[in-house]
Amino acid sequence: MPKLTINDKDYYTDDFNEDQLSMYNEINLAREEKIRMQYLTQLLDARCLMLANTIVQIAEQPEEADEAQTSE
């Protein structure tokens, strides 16, 4: 029997009426969406970092090629 703790008090879903059960289901859905959004945020942060690093690498490549030509 699942329970929900609100303000340090436990409520058991077996005792819920239809309205409470509907709200409990919505809480679970919101929690799942929150986890999904956290995952997406981490994924997008990593993508931004990767793209930024690629910009730096590309920006440094011509300098390396120019330095190699001038030292010859």
QUIWODA-V921637 format. One line per field, one symbol per residue. ss: DSSP state (h for helix, s for strand, l for the rest). psi: psi as a letter, one per 30 degrees, with the letter a starting at -180 (. if undefined). burial: I if it has 16 or more other C-alpha atoms within 10 Angstrom, else O. A space follows every 10 residues. Layout:
ss->???
psi->???
burial->???
This chain:
ss->llssssllss sshhhllhhh hhhhhhhhhh hhhhhhhhhh hhhhhhhhhh hhhhhhhhhh hhhhhhhhhh ll
psi->jklkkkhgkk kkfffkaeee eeeeeeeeee eeeeeeeeee eeeeeeeeee eeeeeeeeef eeeeeeeeef f.
burial->OOOOOOOOOO OOOOOOOOOO OOOIOOOOOO OOOOOOOOOO OOOOOOOOOO OOOOOOOOOO OOOOOOOOOO OO
